[in-house]
C-alpha cells in the first residue's frame, strides 16, 4: 500500500473520530438545551446527526479509495488481508453509495419543515407528528436506493473495464484488480476497430444519480429561498426572541447544507466530468476520499456555534470545567499581604 493510501486511511479514521465527538456533543445539546419553541424540529436535527454518525462509521469500515483514469472514475475497496467474502464488501460499498445519494434529500426535508413553520402552515406540519414522520424518510431512502442500484447494476465491473483499468490500478495504487471491489461508470469502450463506443448503461446510471441529487437540490433552493423571504415577515411581526431563533435555525441549516455541497457533491461531480472528457486526475482523485470523510466531522459545527442556546451551553460547560481544573492549583498562588499587615510589621 502506498504512502498516499496510508494518509487517506489515517485521515478517514481521524475524521470519523472527530465526527463521533462533535455529534455526541450536538446530540446532548439538542436533547438537553433546545428551546421549547423548537418543537418537533429537534427530532429532524437528531435524524441528521444519527445519519452522519452511521455514514462516518461506514466510511471507516469501507475505507473507499477513489481513482480517476481516462473514461472512468472508480470507487475501490481494498480486499487485502480481509477474511470477509467479496459479496459482503460489494453490499457495503453500494450502501456507502446509497448514503452519499440520500444526504441532500435529508436536508431538503429540513427546508420544507422550516418554511412551513415560518409560514404557519400547520396542516403540513401535522405530517411530522407521531409515526407519520417516517413517511418523510421515503424520499431520502428512494434517493439512496437509486444510487445503490445504479452502482451495483449499471456500474458493476465487467471484463472490458477490468482490462481497461488493470494496469492503471497496478501502477498508481499498487493493487491487483482481482483483489479489490470496485464500481465505476466506464463511459466508453474500445471497439475491435479501435474506436470509442458509448456504453449507455453508465450514462443512464450517472444521469439517474444526477437527477436524484438535482431534484433534492431543487427542493433545497426553492424552499430555502421562500424561507429566506418569509424571514423578514417573521422578524417584523413576531417577538424578537422568536424571530432570532428562527433566524439562527435557518442560517445553521444553510451552513450545514453548504458543507456537503462543497465537500461531497462538487468534488464527485468534478471527477465524473474528468471521466466524461477522458482526463486523468491521478492522485488528486484521492482528495475526494478526504473531503467526503470531513463532511460528518464538520457538519455539526455550524449548529453548535450559530444557535445561541447551544453556544451558551458549551461556553458554560467550558467555563465550569476550567474552574474545576484550576482549583488544585490555587494553593500554589501566593497570597497578597494586606496593607494592615505590612504597616504593623514596620513598627
C-alpha positions in Angstrom: 0.0 0.0 0.0 1.4 3.4 -1.0 2.0 6.2 1.5 -0.7 8.2 -0.2 -3.3 5.5 0.7 -2.0 5.3 4.2 -2.5 9.1 4.5 -6.1 8.7 3.2 -7.0 5.9 5.6 -5.4 7.7 8.5 -7.4 10.8 7.6 -10.6 8.9 7.3 -10.2 7.3 10.7 -9.3 10.7 12.3 -12.3 12.4 10.7 -14.6 9.7 11.9 -13.3 10.1 15.4 -13.9 13.8 15.2 -17.4 13.2 13.8 -18.3 10.9 16.8 -17.2 13.6 19.3 -18.9 16.5 17.6 -22.2 14.6 17.1 -22.2 13.4 20.7 -21.9 17.0 21.8 -24.6 18.1 19.4 -27.0 15.3 20.4 -26.6 16.2 24.1 -27.3 19.8 23.3 -30.4 19.0 21.2 -31.8 16.8 23.9 -31.0 18.9 26.9 -30.7 22.5 25.7 -33.1 23.0 22.9 -35.6 25.9 23.4 -39.2 24.7 23.9 -40.3 26.6 20.9 -38.1 24.5 18.6 -40.8 21.8 18.7 -40.7 18.7 16.5 -37.7 20.1 14.6 -35.3 18.8 17.2 -36.2 15.3 16.0 -35.2 16.2 12.5 -31.9 17.6 13.8 -31.3 14.3 15.7 -32.1 12.4 12.4 -29.3 14.2 10.6 -26.8 13.5 13.5 -27.7 9.8 13.5 -27.4 9.6 9.7 -24.0 11.3 9.8 -22.7 9.1 12.6 -23.7 5.9 10.6 -22.1 7.5 7.5 -18.8 8.1 9.4 -18.8 4.6 10.7 -19.4 3.2 7.2 -16.7 5.4 5.8 -14.2 3.8 8.2 -15.4 0.3 7.5 -15.4 0.6 3.7 -12.4 3.0 3.6 -13.2 3.9 0.0 -10.4 4.8 -2.4 -11.3 7.0 -5.3 -9.3 6.7 -8.5 -9.7 8.6 -11.8 -8.3 7.1 -15.0 -9.3 8.1 -18.6 -13.0 7.4 -19.2 -13.9 6.1 -15.7 -13.9 7.1 -12.1 -13.7 4.3 -9.5 -14.8 3.6 -6.0 -12.4 1.0 -4.7 -12.4 -1.2 -1.6 -9.1 -3.0 -1.0 -9.6 -6.6 0.0 -6.0 -7.2 1.1 -5.8 -9.0 4.4 -9.6 -9.2 4.5 -11.3 -12.5 5.6 -14.8 -11.3 4.7 -16.3 -12.6 1.4 -16.3 -10.3 -1.6 -20.1 -10.1 -1.8 -20.4 -8.5 1.6 -17.8 -5.8 0.7 -19.9 -5.2 -2.5 -23.0 -4.7 -0.4 -21.2 -2.4 2.0 -19.7 -0.4 -0.9 -23.1 0.2 -2.6 -24.6 1.0 0.8 -21.9 3.7 1.1 -23.0 5.0 -2.3 -26.6 5.0 -1.1 -25.8 7.1 1.9 -24.0 9.6 -0.4 -27.0 9.8 -2.6 -29.5 10.3 0.2 -27.6 13.1 2.0 -29.1 16.0 0.1 -32.6 14.6 0.3 -32.5 14.7 4.1 -31.6 18.4 4.0 -34.5 19.1 1.6 -36.9 17.8 4.2 -35.5 20.3 6.7 -36.0 23.2 4.4 -39.6 22.2 3.8 -40.2 21.9 7.5 -38.6 25.3 8.3 -40.7 27.0 5.6 -43.9 25.6 6.9 -43.0 26.6 10.5 -42.2 30.2 9.4 -45.3 30.5 7.2 -47.6 28.9 9.8 -48.7 26.0 7.7 -50.0 23.8 10.5 -51.7 21.4 8.0 -48.5 20.3 6.5 -46.7 20.3 9.9 -49.1 17.7 11.2 -47.4 15.2 8.9 -44.4 15.4 11.1 -46.2 14.3 14.2 -46.1 10.7 15.5 -45.5 7.9 13.2 -46.3 9.9 10.1 -42.8 11.5 10.3 -41.5 8.2 8.9 -43.3 9.0 5.6 -40.8 11.7 5.0 -38.0 9.2 5.0 -39.3 7.7 1.8 -37.6 10.5 -0.2 -34.0 10.0 1.2 -34.4 6.2 1.1 -35.5 6.4 -2.6 -32.5 8.5 -3.5 -30.2 6.2 -1.6 -31.7 3.2 -3.3 -31.3 4.7 -6.7 -27.6 5.3 -6.0 -27.1 1.8 -4.7 -28.9 0.1 -7.6 -27.0 2.2 -10.2 -23.7 1.3 -8.6 -24.5 -2.4 -8.3 -26.2 -3.0 -11.7 -25.1 -0.2 -14.1 -21.5 0.4 -12.8 -20.6 -3.2 -11.9 -17.2 -4.4 -13.0 -17.1 -6.3 -16.4 -14.3 -7.8 -18.4 -13.8 -4.7 -20.6 -13.5 -2.4 -17.5 -11.1 -4.9 -15.8 -8.9 -4.9 -18.8 -9.0 -1.1 -19.2 -8.2 -0.4 -15.5 -5.9 -3.3 -14.6 -2.6 -1.6 -15.5 -3.6 1.8 -14.1 -4.7 0.4 -10.7 -1.5 -1.6 -10.5 0.9 1.2 -11.4 -0.9 4.1 -9.5 -2.2 2.3 -6.4 -0.2 -1.0 -6.3 -3.4 -3.0 -6.3 -4.4 -6.2 -8.1 -7.8 -5.6 -9.8 -8.8 -9.2 -9.0 -8.3 -8.5 -5.2 -10.4 -5.4 -5.0 -14.1 -4.5 -5.1 -14.9 -1.6 -7.3 -17.7 0.2 -9.0 -17.1 2.5 -11.9 -19.1 4.2 -14.7 -17.0 3.2 -17.7 -18.4 5.6 -20.3 -16.5 4.5 -23.5 -15.4 1.1 -24.6 -12.8 0.3 -27.3 -14.3 -1.5 -30.3 -12.3 -4.0 -32.4 -11.6 -1.2 -34.8 -10.1 0.9 -32.0 -12.9 3.4 -31.9 -14.7 4.6 -28.7 -18.2 3.1 -28.4 -20.6 4.7 -25.9 -21.5 2.4 -23.0 -25.1 3.6 -22.4 -25.8 1.8 -19.1 -23.1 4.0 -17.5 -24.6 7.2 -19.0 -28.0 6.2 -17.8 -26.8 5.3 -14.4 -25.0 8.7 -13.9 -28.0 10.5 -15.3 -30.2 8.9 -12.7 -27.8 9.7 -9.9 -27.6 13.3 -11.1 -31.3 13.6 -11.5 -31.9 12.4 -7.9 -29.4 14.9 -6.5 -30.7 17.8 -8.6 -34.3 17.2 -7.5 -33.2 17.3 -3.9 -31.1 20.4 -4.5 -34.1 21.9 -6.3 -36.2 21.5 -3.2 -33.5 23.0 -1.1 -33.2 26.1 -3.3 -37.0 26.5 -3.7 -37.9 26.2 0.0 -34.7 27.9 1.1 -35.5 30.9 -1.0 -39.1 31.1 0.2 -37.9 30.6 3.8 -35.5 33.4 3.5 -38.1 35.8 2.1 -40.6 34.8 4.8 -38.0 35.5 7.5 -38.5 39.3 7.1 -42.2 38.9 7.9 -41.4 36.8 11.0 -38.8 39.3 12.3 -41.2 42.3 12.0 -44.5 40.6 13.1 -43.3 38.2 16.0 -41.3 38.7 19.2 -37.6 39.5 19.0 -36.7 36.2 20.7 -38.8 34.1 18.3 -37.5 35.9 15.2 -34.0 35.5 16.4 -34.4 31.7 17.0 -35.9 31.2 13.5 -33.0 33.2 12.1 -30.5 31.0 13.8 -32.1 27.8 12.8 -32.3 28.9 9.2 -28.7 30.0 8.9 -27.5 27.0 10.7 -29.3 24.8 8.2 -27.8 26.9 5.3 -24.3 26.3 6.6 -25.0 22.6 7.2 -26.2 22.3 3.6 -23.2 24.1 2.1 -20.8 21.7 3.8 -21.9 18.5 1.8 -22.3 20.5 -1.4 -18.6 21.7 -1.3 -17.1 18.6 0.3 -19.0 15.9 -1.4 -21.1 16.8 -4.4 -18.8 19.3 -6.2 -15.6 17.1 -5.8 -17.6 14.0 -7.0 -19.1 16.0 -9.9 -15.6 17.2 -10.9 -14.3 13.6 -11.0 -17.3 12.5 -13.2 -16.6 15.4 -15.6 -12.9 14.3 -15.8 -14.1 10.8 -16.8 -16.6 12.2 -19.3 -13.9 14.1 -21.1 -11.3 11.2 -20.6 -9.0 13.3 -18.4 -6.8 11.7 -15.7 -6.9 13.3 -12.3 -4.2 10.9 -10.9 -3.5 11.1 -7.2 -5.7 14.2 -7.0 -8.8 11.9 -7.1 -7.7 10.7 -3.7 -8.6 14.1 -2.2 -12.2 13.2 -2.8 -11.9 10.5 -0.1 -10.7 13.1 2.4 -13.3 15.8 1.6 -16.1 13.2 1.9 -14.7 12.0 5.2 -14.7 15.6 6.5 -18.4 16.0 5.9 -19.8 14.3 9.0 -17.0 15.8 11.2 -17.6 19.4 10.2 -21.4 19.4 9.7 -22.4 19.7 13.4 -20.2 22.7 14.0 -22.5 25.4 12.4 -25.5 24.3 14.5 -23.4 24.4 17.7 -22.0 27.8 17.0 -25.0 29.6 15.5 -27.8 28.5 17.8 -27.4 30.7 20.9 -28.8 28.2 23.4 -26.3 25.5 22.3 -23.4 28.0 22.1 -24.1 29.3 25.6 -24.4 25.8 27.0 -20.9 24.9 25.5 -19.5 28.2 27.0 -20.9 27.5 30.4 -19.6 23.9 30.4 -16.1 25.0 29.3 -16.0 27.8 32.0 -17.1 25.4 34.8 -14.6 22.8 33.6 -11.8 25.3 33.6 -12.7 26.5 37.1 -12.8 22.9 38.4 -9.4 22.1 36.8 -7.8 25.2 38.2 -8.9 24.6 41.9 -6.0 22.2 42.8 -3.5 24.9 41.6 -4.9 27.8 43.5 -3.0 26.8 46.6 0.2 27.4 44.7 -0.6 31.1 44.1 1.0 33.2 46.8 -1.5 35.3 48.8 -1.0 39.0 48.8 -0.2 40.5 52.2 -2.7 43.1 53.4 -1.7 46.7 53.8 -2.5 46.5 57.6 -0.1 43.6 58.0 2.6 45.5 56.2 2.1 48.6 58.4 2.2 46.6 61.7 5.4 44.8 60.6 7.2 48.2 60.1 6.5 49.1 63.8 
